[in-house]
Amino acid sequence: MHLLMSTLLFRWYVFFFWGIGLFLLARQTDFFPALTRFIFAYLIAYGCEDASSRPDGWFPFGHYAYLPTTRGQEIWIGHLPLMDSLSFAFLMVASLGTMAIFQGKNLRDALTGRFNRDKVDLWMRALIAFVLIDVVIDPASLRGNRWFLGQIYYYPAGGRYFGVPLANFAGWAVVGTLILMAWSLPLPPVRKVSLQGVGSPFSGIDQWGPVFLYSSVFLFNLSIAVYLGEWGLGLADIFVGLLVFFTGVCCRKTPKV
């Protein structure tokens, strides 16, 4: 129990974002389907991270290694910290929900219905947003010894993008695709949830909640880059943010006249 509380306090920001993501998905799919999909995402991400971080591992993120610097401060599962694979689920909610807005849809629409051209287009743009948010997150996390994250991993061979290898971002595309495929399965089926109307306290949260989540994660990591005085990284993050915005704008549907 002590280690669990220590983990929650030590990684409060991860669990905060995770809780928001679960809440947003549950609003549109019901709680059990949402929780099940978050568990699927964790298992997929953990399996991929485990494969890449083993001594001879490389797929899908390229090879990297974890440092047991926080053992005793937080829960570890095998050679990975518990919190590390949590972020994939809420980042997919944020990415998918944000891109869905530009098509006049929501998270439920993105996970149900026929697999047609519109859905493929939405998924592709969500994957772009999903990968790009890691382009912002990973360089900041790699410098965790200079802020409260701590130095928990490293890339033995280094990397071209502020120390991060490009293979890592390709790995995020692979994991994102697997998560979307798992989430689209009717196991359990997405339930039809009656959302509250305009006058309710939660009015607008189903539409703008994923945008808030995505923006919060983006600004959090941008703030870390600025705090560390990594001005080159900060400018790169801003450019990435613009890419995400234009990715959404380019998929916006023009109303038929």
C-alpha positions, -999 to 999 in steps of 0.1 A, spaced: 0 0 0 29 24 8 44 18 -26 11 23 -43 6 57 -26 42 66 -34 36 58 -70 4 79 -72 21 109 -56 54 105 -75 37 102 -109 6 123 -101 6 140 -136 5 106 -154 -25 94 -134 -42 128 -137 -41 127 -175 -49 89 -174 -80 96 -154 -92 124 -177 -87 102 -207 -107 73 -191 -135 97 -181 -137 112 -216 -139 77 -232 -164 64 -206 -186 94 -213 -193 81 -248 -188 43 -245 -199 36 -208 -174 28 -181 -167 -9 -186 -160 -7 -223 -138 23 -217 -118 6 -189 -114 -26 -210 -100 -6 -239 -76 12 -216 -64 -22 -203 -60 -34 -239 -39 -3 -247 -17 -9 -216 -11 -45 -225 -2 -37 -261 21 -9 -250 37 -29 -223 44 -58 -246 60 -35 -272 81 -17 -246 92 -49 -230 103 -62 -264 123 -30 -273 139 -26 -239 153 -61 -235 191 -64 -239 187 -77 -275 154 -59 -282 148 -35 -310 112 -38 -323 91 -16 -325 108 14 -309 144 6 -315 166 -4 -286 165 15 -253 171 5 -217 155 14 -184 175 24 -154 162 11 -120 167 45 -104 132 48 -91 127 13 -77 114 17 -42 97 50 -51 72 36 -76 58 3 -87 77 -16 -114 64 -46 -134 93 -66 -145 119 -43 -158 94 -15 -167 79 11 -143 41 7 -140 34 43 -151 54 41 -184 28 23 -205 -2 41 -191 2 72 -213 -6 54 -246 -43 50 -238 -50 86 -228 -29 100 -256 -49 79 -281 -81 93 -266 -67 128 -270 -54 123 -306 -85 104 -319 -110 128 -302 -91 159 -314 -90 148 -350 -126 136 -349 -137 172 -341 -124 184 -375 -147 158 -392 -177 168 -371 -175 135 -351 -167 123 -316 -149 94 -300 -179 71 -302 -182 78 -340 -145 71 -344 -147 37 -328 -180 24 -342 -197 21 -375 -185 8 -408 -148 8 -417 -150 31 -447 -129 58 -463 -138 84 -438 -128 62 -408 -95 53 -425 -88 90 -430 -97 98 -394 -75 70 -381 -46 80 -402 -48 116 -390 -52 104 -354 -21 83 -358 -2 113 -370 -13 133 -340 -5 104 -317 31 101 -331 36 139 -331 27 142 -294 55 118 -286 79 139 -307 72 165 -280 71 142 -250 101 119 -256 129 145 -257 116 161 -225 114 127 -208 149 118 -219 161 148 -199 142 136 -168 173 139 -146 169 177 -149 133 177 -136 111 156 -113 106 127 -138 141 114 -130 164 96 -154 146 63 -160 157 53 -195 182 60 -222 190 52 -258 224 34 -259 231 45 -295 217 80 -291 193 95 -316 191 122 -342 161 141 -328 174 157 -296 188 123 -285 157 103 -296 161 78 -325 136 81 -354 128 44 -349 110 53 -317 85 74 -336 79 46 -361 72 24 -330 46 48 -318 28 45 -352 29 6 -348 15 7 -313 -11 33 -322 -23 11 -350 -26 -19 -328 -45 1 -302 -70 14 -327 -75 -21 -341 -81 -35 -305 -104 -6 -296 -126 -11 -327 -133 -47 -317 -168 -53 -300 -152 -68 -269 -170 -55 -250 -193 -36 -274 -194 2 -272 -227 10 -255 -250 38 -265 -247 64 -238 -273 92 -233 -252 123 -231 -264 153 -211 -278 183 -229 -265 218 -234 -275 231 -200 -257 204 -181 -225 209 -161 -207 187 -187 -220 205 -217 -193 206 -244 -169 182 -227 -175 154 -251 -165 176 -280 -137 197 -265 -124 174 -237 -99 155 -260 -86 189 -273 -81 200 -237 -63 168 -229 -41 169 -260 -33 206 -254 -25 201 -217 0 173 -225 15 194 -252 18 225 -230 32 205 -201 61 192 -221 66 225 -239 69 241 -205 95 215 -195 116 224 -225 114 261 -217 121 255 -180 152 235 -190 164 263 -213 162 240 -243 151 267 -267 158 246 -298 135 219 -285 109 245 -275 108 259 -310 106 224 -325 77 217 -301 59 247 -314 64 236 -350 50 202 -341 20 218 -325 14 237 -358 17 204 -377 -10 188 -355 -33 218 -361 -29 217 -399 -33 179 -399 -67 185 -384 -76 215 -406 -68 195 -437 -93 168 -428 -121 193 -420 -152 186 -440 -167 214 -460 -204 215 -455 -224 206 -487 -244 235 -502 
